[in-house]
């Protein structure tokens, strides 16, 4: 069985578009649809035909291209059932544990609310890939726009237990700014220091720092590292519940 091809490309000001393609069947899915033109250009460049869109959440910078893409290609649109009334062109509502097939590849739906009420992520275990929208960022996480800290901590905890080699595709490229904040929370983390240096080099060259991996995030992302003794000591929260420590880190990021 051929492995999915994954193609990432910039769109809007700081979004990433992602196409996943099964060469055996020709099935191709877009992860979200920030805007139609760059997705259509990417499809043309690759010689692929869009069959599906996998929507993570309802925000316009992830859905604005749906109508045009659906009109152009006749693709099927999947998205979170809890946001069904907010997603244009939605054909199939998905929830925790559902499976979405892209050709021969099966993606498992993981409900990851917090940024929005019904946000979902799509995990393709055989591909070692997860598409997380705005729940988890490289060295960061999404703002709590429709949820609270306990909800987001629970969602991040679901992603944190995926295999460490799992590649993480995020909706935005915020890595450089996220590293600057993370170093205020855990300045002596050698892995984070090295990551920040590499990301700064990437940024200077206009190169992406995505995808990341679950293992890399567990080593460097303060939003996944509430159990770190250094973080707990720096926040004056030694021994406090991990969800409370996460909430304090999120509050500090909001005010950074």
C-alpha positions in Angstrom: 0.0 0.0 0.0 1.5 3.4 -1.0 2.0 5.9 1.7 0.2 9.2 1.6 2.0 12.2 0.0 1.7 15.3 2.1 2.3 18.7 0.6 2.4 21.9 2.8 2.3 25.4 1.4 1.8 29.0 2.7 -1.5 30.8 2.4 -3.0 34.0 3.7 -0.6 35.9 6.0 0.5 33.1 8.3 -1.7 30.1 7.6 -0.5 26.8 6.1 -2.4 24.9 3.5 -1.9 21.1 3.5 -2.9 18.6 0.8 -2.8 14.8 1.5 -2.8 12.5 -1.5 -3.2 8.7 -1.9 -1.3 7.9 -5.1 -3.0 4.5 -5.4 -6.5 5.9 -5.7 -5.9 9.5 -6.6 -7.9 10.7 -3.6 -6.7 14.1 -2.4 -7.9 16.0 0.7 -7.2 19.6 1.8 -6.8 20.1 5.5 -9.0 23.2 6.0 -9.5 25.7 3.3 -8.1 29.1 4.3 -8.5 30.4 0.7 -9.3 28.8 -2.6 -6.7 30.2 -5.0 -3.5 28.8 -3.3 -5.1 25.4 -2.9 -6.1 25.3 -6.5 -2.6 26.4 -7.5 -1.1 23.7 -5.4 -3.4 21.1 -6.9 -2.4 22.2 -10.4 1.3 22.1 -9.5 1.0 18.6 -8.2 -1.4 17.3 -10.8 -3.9 16.2 -8.2 -7.7 16.4 -8.1 -9.4 17.5 -4.8 -11.8 14.9 -3.5 -12.3 16.0 0.1 -11.8 18.8 2.6 -11.2 17.9 6.3 -12.2 20.9 8.4 -10.8 21.3 11.9 -12.9 24.2 13.1 -15.2 27.0 11.9 -13.0 30.1 11.9 -13.1 31.9 8.6 -9.3 31.7 8.1 -9.8 27.9 7.9 -13.1 27.8 5.9 -13.2 30.8 3.6 -12.2 28.8 0.5 -14.7 26.0 1.0 -17.5 27.3 -1.2 -15.3 28.1 -4.2 -13.4 24.8 -3.9 -16.6 22.7 -3.7 -18.1 24.5 -6.7 -14.9 23.9 -8.7 -14.2 20.3 -7.7 -17.4 18.8 -6.2 -15.4 17.7 -3.2 -16.9 16.3 0.0 -16.5 18.4 3.1 -16.0 16.8 6.5 -16.1 18.8 9.7 -17.0 18.8 13.4 -20.6 17.9 14.3 -20.5 20.4 17.1 -19.9 23.3 14.7 -22.1 22.0 11.9 -24.1 25.2 11.6 -21.0 27.3 11.3 -19.1 25.5 8.5 -20.2 26.3 4.9 -20.8 23.4 2.5 -20.5 20.8 5.2 -21.5 17.3 4.0 -20.4 14.9 6.7 -20.4 15.7 10.4 -17.7 13.9 12.4 -17.1 13.3 16.1 -14.7 11.6 18.5 -13.6 8.2 17.2 -15.0 8.5 13.7 -12.9 7.4 10.8 -12.4 9.4 7.6 -11.0 7.5 4.6 -8.8 9.3 2.1 -8.2 6.6 -0.5 -6.6 3.7 1.4 -5.6 5.9 4.3 -7.8 6.0 7.4 -7.8 9.1 9.6 -9.2 9.0 13.2 -11.1 12.0 14.4 -10.0 13.3 17.8 -12.2 16.0 19.4 -9.8 18.7 20.6 -12.0 21.7 21.8 -10.7 24.7 23.6 -9.8 27.1 20.8 -13.3 26.6 19.5 -16.2 24.6 21.0 -16.1 21.8 18.5 -12.5 21.8 17.2 -11.3 18.4 15.9 -8.0 17.0 14.8 -7.3 14.2 12.3 -4.8 11.5 13.1 -3.5 9.2 10.4 -1.7 6.6 12.5 -0.3 4.6 9.6 1.2 7.8 8.2 2.5 9.0 11.5 0.8 12.3 10.9 -1.8 14.4 12.8 -3.5 17.6 11.6 -4.3 19.7 14.5 -5.6 23.0 13.2 -5.3 25.7 15.9 -5.2 23.4 19.0 -1.5 22.7 19.1 1.1 25.0 17.5 4.8 24.5 17.2 6.0 25.5 20.7 2.5 26.9 21.4 -1.2 26.3 21.5 -4.4 28.0 20.4 -6.0 30.8 22.3 -9.0 29.9 24.5 -11.6 31.7 22.4 -14.6 29.4 23.0 -13.3 27.1 25.7 -11.5 27.2 29.0 -8.1 26.0 30.4 -9.4 22.6 31.6 -11.0 21.9 28.2 -7.8 22.8 26.3 -5.5 20.9 28.7 -7.6 17.8 28.2 -7.4 18.3 24.4 -3.6 18.8 24.4 -3.3 15.8 26.7 -5.0 13.6 24.0 -2.4 14.8 21.4 0.6 14.4 23.8 0.1 10.7 24.1 0.4 10.1 20.3 3.6 8.3 19.3 6.5 10.7 19.6 7.5 10.3 15.9 4.1 11.6 14.8 4.4 14.6 12.5 2.3 17.5 13.6 0.8 19.8 10.9 -0.5 23.1 12.4 -2.8 25.7 11.0 -0.3 28.6 11.4 3.4 29.4 11.5 4.0 31.1 14.8 7.1 29.1 15.9 9.6 32.0 16.2 7.4 34.1 18.3 6.4 31.1 20.4 10.0 30.2 21.1 10.6 33.7 22.4 7.8 33.3 24.8 8.7 29.8 25.8 12.2 30.9 26.8 10.6 33.2 29.4 8.9 30.2 31.0 11.8 27.6 30.7 15.0 29.5 29.9 17.4 26.7 30.9 15.8 24.1 28.6 18.6 23.1 26.3 16.3 21.5 23.8 14.2 24.7 23.6 17.4 26.8 23.3 18.5 24.7 20.3 15.0 24.8 18.8 14.8 28.5 19.1 18.2 29.0 17.4 17.2 26.7 14.5 13.8 28.4 14.1 15.4 31.8 14.0 17.7 30.6 11.2 14.6 29.2 9.3 12.8 32.4 9.8 15.7 34.5 8.4 15.7 32.2 5.3 11.9 32.3 4.9 11.8 28.6 5.6 9.1 26.8 7.5 9.6 25.3 10.9 6.6 23.0 10.3 5.8 20.2 10.5 7.0 19.5 14.0 6.7 16.2 15.9 5.0 15.1 19.1 8.4 14.2 20.6 9.8 17.6 19.7 6.8 19.4 21.3 7.0 17.3 24.5 10.7 18.5 24.8 10.2 22.2 24.0 6.5 23.3 24.2 5.7 24.9 27.6 2.0 24.2 27.1 2.7 20.4 27.2 5.4 20.6 29.9 3.3 21.5 33.0 5.1 18.6 34.8 8.5 20.3 34.3 10.1 21.0 37.7 11.8 24.1 36.2 8.5 25.5 35.0 6.7 24.8 38.2 9.5 26.5 40.2 9.6 29.5 37.9 5.9 30.0 38.2 5.9 29.3 42.0 3.5 26.4 41.4 5.4 23.4 42.6 3.1 20.4 43.1 0.0 22.2 41.8 -2.4 20.3 39.4 -1.0 20.2 35.9 -4.1 21.8 34.5 -3.7 24.8 36.7 0.0 25.2 35.7 -1.1 25.1 32.0 -3.7 27.8 32.7 -1.0 30.0 34.2 1.2 29.5 31.2 -1.7 30.3 28.8 -2.5 33.5 30.8 1.1 34.6 30.6 1.2 34.0 26.8 -2.0 36.0 26.4 -0.2 39.0 28.1 3.2 38.5 26.5 
